[in-house]
Amino acid sequence: MTPLAYDDICKARQQLKENAIYTPLVENAELNRITGGRIFLKAEILQHTGSFKFRGAYNFISTLSMEQKKRGLLTFSSGNHAQGVAYASKLLDANATIIMPSDAPKIKIENTRLYGAQVILYDRFNEDREAIGADIINSTGALLIPPYDHPLIIAGQGTCGVEIIEQLSAKNVTLDAMVSCFGGGGLTSGIAIAIKEKSQNTKIYSAEPFGFEDMARSLKAGKRVSNDPKARSICDAVLTPTPGKIPFALCTELLEQGLVVSDEEVKTAVKFAFKTLKLVVEPGGAVALAAVLHNKLPTKKRATALTLSGGNVDPSTFKMCLES
């Protein structure tokens, strides 16, 4: 039995109504020409805080008591979940503390502070963020908001999938495949629930950078596996050690396959998004586009949707991608 269902996503949608942005589903003639099919890009780069993460954060925080919101909320994040929690906390009058790696993109750290959250930086390679968080929780009574491994977070992210199906239905398009950027799995599992509810024949794929393809390897192994701690990638938004427990349980049932792309392929996708689509996408938010551009799944004469899951990229990283 799965830990959440389509009805949970519908409830999340009511919570998010008039609070989250109904982001556009973009189609581009040149991308269609290259792939030989119809490609639809869900532009979550235009969501509040520049990524889909606001959806889950707002859905979670909106269920809390005022007493808990005043005691405080705590989360770990390299940036996009941090900003989602910070902004949702601001809207819902909650106190938020975010533990962020010191090497997170500067733009993500600055924006999180601008939204009013307290930011605590740590060395992701030599310090234990869980231990830092435990000390804060013990001293303040703050509540931990998981970045992906919680039903309320997944249900919030799943509203993105509901919108995709609605937008394609309005175009009279039957979706053959859905490719979702995968970090811990909250977005992918939520989207998978929503799309499979309305389009059972649609094949769902996760997309990950090489070295952090824990979901692809977990699907093959039939159990959750971890990444090499020494692995590195430019895709900071999706660098998690292993799939979340709940997302893995859901994805095992709902996913067709895990797709893997290289950092070089991601750089090409970021550059393509800027030059051809006229969109700014961060590396982690471009892994699904990289998978489509580099033929990781069949697209010819098929309708494929994908997520552009985030657009919070430092100028130096963006410049590197454009010059690749």
N, C-alpha and C positions, 0 to 999 in steps of 0.2 A: 504493500500500500504506500502510495506517495505521500509525503508530508504536507502537501498543499495541492489545491486544485484550481480550476478555472474560476470558480466562484470567488476565491480569495483575490484573484486579480481584478475581478469586477468590483469587489469592495474597495480595493486600492484605488481603482479608477474614480470612484465616488469621492474618496479622500483628496485625490489630486485634481479633481474638477475645478477649473478656473484658477488653479495654482501652478500646475506644470504647463509647459508650452507644448501644444500639439505640433510637433516638428514636421517639416515637409518631407515627402518622399520624392527624391529627385531622379529624373531619368536624363541621360545624356546621349546624343546621337553618336558621338565619336566612340564612347565606351561601348555602345551597342555594336558599332561597326567592328571594333577590335575583337569583341567576344563572340560575335555572331548570334547573339540572343538579345533579350531585353533585360537590362540591369537596373534595379531600383535601389537607391541609396537612402537609407533612413538617417537624416542629418541631425543626429543628437548633439553635434557640435553647436547647434543653435538652441539647445536646452539651457535653462538657468544654470549658471556656473560653467557652461561649456562642455557638459557631458551628461550622460544618462543618469549619473549617480544621484542627482537631486530627487528623482522619482522614488527610489527606495528609501532614502533618508527621510524625506517628508512623510511618506506613508508610515514609517516606524515612529517618528517623533510625534506625529499627530495623534497617536493612540495613548500617549503618556499623560499621567496626572500632572497638574501644575506643581505639586510638591516635588515630584521627581525631576521635572524640568528645572526647578530652582536649585535642587541639590546638585544637578549637573549631569552632563553626558560626556562620554569619553569614547574615542575611537582611534584606530591606527590606520594610517593611509599614506601613500606616496604622493597624494595630491587631489585626485578627482573625487574620491569619497570624502576626503577632508573638506573640500569646498562645498560639496553637497550637504554634508552635515552642518557645516558652519552657517550656510545660507538658510537652510531649513530651520535651524535653531533660532536664527535671527527673526524669521517670520513668525515663529511659534513661541517666541519669548522664552527661550531655554538657554542655559549656560553650557557652552561646549568647550572641551579641551581636546586638542588633536595632537597625537604623537606622530611626528613625521620624520622620515630619514633625512639626515643633513644633506644628502646628495640629491634630494628631490629637486625637480626644476624650480628655479627661483620664482617664476611666475606663479606657480601653484602655492608656494609658501606665502608669498606676498598677498595673493588673493584670499587665502584662508584667513589671514590676519585682518584683511580689509572687511571681511564679512562679520568680524567681531569675535572670532574664536581665539582662545589662548593656544599658542603653538609651542610644543616642546620638541626640540630636535634631538635625534639620537644617531649613533653610528650603526647602520644596519648590519655591518659585518663584524662588529666587536661588542655590541651591547644588546641586551635582551629587552625588546619593547614590551613583552608581556609582564616582565618584572617591574618595569617602570610604571605600566598601567595598573598593576596590582597595588602598588604603593599608593597611587592616587585614589583608587577605589576604596581602599581601606581607610584612608584619612578623610575622604570627603563624602563617601556614599554615592559617588557618581555611578551611572549606569553605562555599561559597555554596549556600544552599537556596532555589531559585526559588519564588516564591509560587504559581505556576500552570503554568509552562512546562517541565514535566518529567514523564516517564512515571510515575514513582513517586508524584508528587503527584497526578496525574490519576487513577491507579488507586485511590489511597486515597479520593479524593472520590467515585469511582464506586461505592464500597460503599454510599453513600446511595441510589443508584438500585436496587441489588440489594434493599435492604430495602423500598423502595417497592413493587416488584413482588411481593415475598413477602407484604407486608401486604395488598395489594389482592387477591391470589390467595386469601388466607384469607377474604376477604369475597365471593369469587366475582364480582369486579368486573373488567371489561375496560376498560383505560385508553384513552381516546380522545386525550387531549392531556396533555403535561407542560410546565410553564412553570418555568424555572430562572432565578434571579437571575444576572446576568452581569457580571463585572468583567474579569478576564483570560481566563476561560474554563475553568479547571480543573474546577470543579464541573459546569458545563453539559456539557462534552464527556465527562466521566466518567459522568455520569448517562445521557447519550445512548447511550453504548456499552452500558451495563447494560440499559437498557430496550429498546433495539432488538434485543438478543439474545433476549429473551423475549417481546416484543410488537412485532413488525415494523410493524404498522399504526398504532401510536401516533405522533402528530405531536409533535415536540419544538420548543419555542420558547425563545428567550432573551428576557430582559427587562432593559432598561437605562433609566437616567434620560436625559432630553433633554440634549443637550450632550456626553454620553458614550456615545452610541449607536454606538460604533465597530464593534461586531459586526453590527448591523443594516445599516449602510452598507457594511461589508466584504462581507457576503453578496450585496448588490445589485451591488457593483462587481466581485466575483469576485477580489478581492485585499485584503490587509490595508490598512486606511486608519487615519489617526490623528485624534485629537480636537484641537480648537482649544485651544492652551495657555491661552487666556484664559477657557475655559469654567469654570463653577462649579456645584456642586450640593450639597445637604445629604446626599447619599448617599455619605458618605466611604468606605464599605467597597468600593464598586465603581467608584471613579474611577481608571481606568487609561488610559494614553495610546493604546494600540492592543491588539487581541487578541493573545494569545500565539501563537507560530508553530505549535506542536503543536495547541493547542485549535482554532485556525482551520482547520487541515487536517482535523481530525476533524469539526468543526461544518459545514464546507462539504458534507460527505457526508451528515450525519445530521440537520441542522436543517431545519425547515419554513420558519421566518421569524424575524426579529428584531423584537421588540415594544418600543415606546418609551413611557415615561410621563413626565409633568411632575413637578416637585417638589411642586406642590400636590396632585396625585393621590397621590403617595407619603405626604404628610402625612395625607391622608384614610385611607389604608390603615393607617398606624400607629395612628391614632385608632380605627379600626374594630377592629383587632386587640385593642386594650386594652379598649374598651367592650363589644364583643360576644363576642370570643373569649376574653377575660380573659388575654391574652398580651402580653408586652412584646417588641416587635420594633423594631430600629433601622431608620432610613430605608433604608439599602442592603439590608437583609434583607427589606424589604417591597415591593420593586419588582415581584416576581412577583404578589403579592397585589393590588397597585395595578393591574396589567394586567388581572387577572380582574375586579376590581370596576368597572373603567371600560371594559369591553366591548372590549378590544383583540383578543380572539379569541372565536369562537363557543363558548358553554358550555351553551346550552339543550338539555336532554335528552341531555347528554353527561357522561362522567366525566372530570374534569380534576384532575390533581395539581399541586401547586406547592411550591416551597421557601420556608420562612421561615428564611433562611440565617444570620441573626445577631441577637443581642439585646443587644449592647453599646452602649448609648446613654447619652450624658450627660444628666443631669436637665434642663438648660436646653433642649437640643434636643427632648427628649421633651415637655417642657412646651409648647414652641412648637407641636409637632404636635397636642397635645391641645386647644390653644386655637384651632387653625386653623378 
